[in-house]
Amino acid sequence: MLLEVLISIVILAFGLLGLAGLQLKVQNSETESYQRAQAILLTQEMASMLSANRVNAASYVTSSPLGTGDGQPASCAALTGMQLDECTWSNQLKGAAEVNSGVSVGAMTNAVGCIESLGGSPSVYRVTVAWQGMTQLAPPSLTCGQNLYGNDGNRRAISSLITIASLTAP
């Protein structure tokens, strides 16, 4: 009788360990999903800014990533035009939308954003947001944020293409 109880406890313990492991995987997947949703929103945000200022679209192209580690100020109040858009987007990438105990936590981990000109007529631009994922996967083919997160398998990236047509009459 005592042996049966002991065996039952061991089986129950293994079941609870399996359940704890499953809970950890679910939590990691939920966090990755949240970060991807945030990246999509921030990509769309910059795409909208770029489309709204189509005359100056070429000046939005970045030579180095915006966001974590850039030199943008924390307050964008004194800026206008394209500089205001870049500063605002940089602060959003840094998570300034939500602050907890003085730390910006409203975005992905170590997020950066890049804007590239792909040329063409009409002009095509690629807006990319990259961030540090929680687990290693196959590295994305996009170059934004490359080599910023140790192993490149930890890098996540999402992009959007924006076509800016010339609105001048022929």
Secondary structure, 3 states (H helix, E strand, C coil): CHHHHHHHHHHHHHHHHHHHHHHHHHHHHHHHHHHHHHHHHHHHHHHHHHHHCHHHHHHHCCCCCEECCCCCCCCCCCCCHHHHHHHHHHHHHCCCCCEECCEECCCCCCCEEEEEEEECCCEEEEEEEEEECCCCCCCCCCCCCCCCCCCHHHEEEEEEEEEECCCCCC
